[in-house]
């Protein structure tokens, strides 16, 4: 009888080593993803910049539509006010 008792007598094979390797890879993947998420959160690459870009994109599209004559002046000014009010 060995020091593990009956557990040492069973032939578990190499399959258990494979599972250990997979668990190690998952562990390191979670560590790396956690560090990346922390860096992104601390770096401030949140949605504030994206919201400003969306507002300027909407204004660009509105200017283009007005320049092409698709909308009249009153519609242009009303839509511009709406976009600027939404961005506050």
C-alpha positions in Angstrom: 0.0 0.0 0.0 1.3 3.4 -0.9 0.9 6.7 0.9 -2.4 7.6 -1.0 -4.0 4.4 0.0 -6.4 3.0 -2.5 -6.3 6.1 -4.8 -2.8 5.2 -5.9 -3.9 1.8 -7.2 -6.2 3.2 -9.8 -4.9 4.0 -13.3 -6.0 7.5 -13.9 -3.8 7.9 -17.0 -2.6 11.1 -18.7 -6.1 12.6 -19.0 -6.0 14.3 -15.6 -2.8 16.1 -16.6 -4.6 17.5 -19.7 -7.3 18.9 -17.5 -4.7 20.5 -15.2 -3.2 22.2 -18.2 -6.6 23.5 -19.4 -7.3 24.9 -15.9 -3.9 26.6 -15.9 -4.6 28.2 -19.3 -8.1 29.4 -18.1 -6.5 30.8 -14.9 -4.0 32.9 -16.8 -6.5 33.9 -19.4 -8.7 35.3 -16.6 -5.8 37.1 -15.0 -4.9 38.7 -18.3 -8.5 39.7 -19.1 -8.8 41.1 -15.6 -5.7 43.2 -16.0 -6.9 44.5 -19.4 -10.3 45.4 -18.0 -8.6 47.2 -15.0 -6.3 49.2 -17.4 -9.3 50.1 -19.6 -11.3 51.3 -16.6 -8.4 53.2 -15.0 -7.4 54.7 -18.4 -10.8 56.3 -18.7 -11.6 55.0 -22.2 -15.3 54.9 -21.2 -18.3 56.1 -23.2 -17.9 59.9 -22.7 -15.7 60.3 -25.7 -18.0 58.1 -27.8 -21.0 60.2 -26.9 -19.3 63.3 -28.0 -18.3 61.6 -31.3 -21.9 60.6 -31.9 -23.2 64.1 -31.3 -20.6 65.6 -33.8 -21.4 62.8 -36.3 -25.1 63.6 -36.1 -24.3 67.3 -36.6 -22.1 66.5 -39.6 -24.9 64.4 -41.2 -27.4 67.2 -40.5 -25.1 69.8 -42.1 -24.7 67.6 -45.1 -28.5 67.1 -45.5 -29.0 70.9 -45.2 -26.2 71.6 -47.7 -27.8 69.1 -50.2 -31.2 70.8 -49.8 -32.9 67.8 -48.3 -34.2 69.8 -45.4 -35.2 73.5 -45.0 -33.8 76.0 -42.7 -36.4 75.7 -39.9 -36.1 71.9 -39.9 -32.3 72.3 -39.8 -32.3 74.7 -36.9 -34.9 72.6 -34.9 -32.9 69.4 -35.4 -29.7 71.1 -34.5 -31.2 72.3 -31.3 -32.4 68.8 -30.5 -29.0 67.3 -31.1 -27.2 69.9 -29.0 -29.8 69.6 -26.2 -29.4 65.8 -26.2 -25.6 66.1 -25.9 -25.7 68.1 -22.7 
